[in-house]
C-alpha cells in the first residue's frame, strides 16, 4: 500500500509541477499533465536546462512504467469499489486474491 500511495503522489506531484509551469509562462488554458507532449511545449516556451531535464524525465521509460502501474491500480480499484477486505480474515483474503488475481 505504501508503494501504491507513493506512485499516486509522485505522478500527481509531477502533474502539478507541469500545471504550475504551464500557467507561469502563460500558455493557452488546457488540461495539463506531466507527459512528453506537454513538457515539450513547456521546454519550447522556457528553453532552459531545467526544462530539458524535465523533458528527459517525461520521455523516459521509468516514468512510463510508473504511469502504467498507476493506471493499472486505478482500473483494478474501480472494478471492486465497494469490496471491503476488512470484513474477511487474512486467510480468506489470500484465497480470494490468489484465486481471482492469479
C-alpha positions, 0 to 999 in steps of 0.5 A: 500500500505504501508503494501504491500511495507513493506512485499516486503522489509522485505522478500527481506531484509531477502533474502539478509541477507541469500545471504550475509551469504551464500557467507561469509562462502563460500558455493557452488554458488546457488540461495539463499533465506531466507527459512528453507532449506537454513538457515539450511545449513547456521546454519550447516556451522556457528553453532552459536546462531545467526544462530539458531535464524535465523533458528527459524525465517525461520521455523516459521509460521509468516514468512510463512504467510508473504511469502504467502501474498507476493506471493499472491500480486505478482500473483494478480499484474501480472494478471492486469499489465497494469490496471491503477486505476488512470484513474477511480474515487474512486467510480468506483474503489470500484465497480470494486474491490468489484465486481471482488475481492469479 
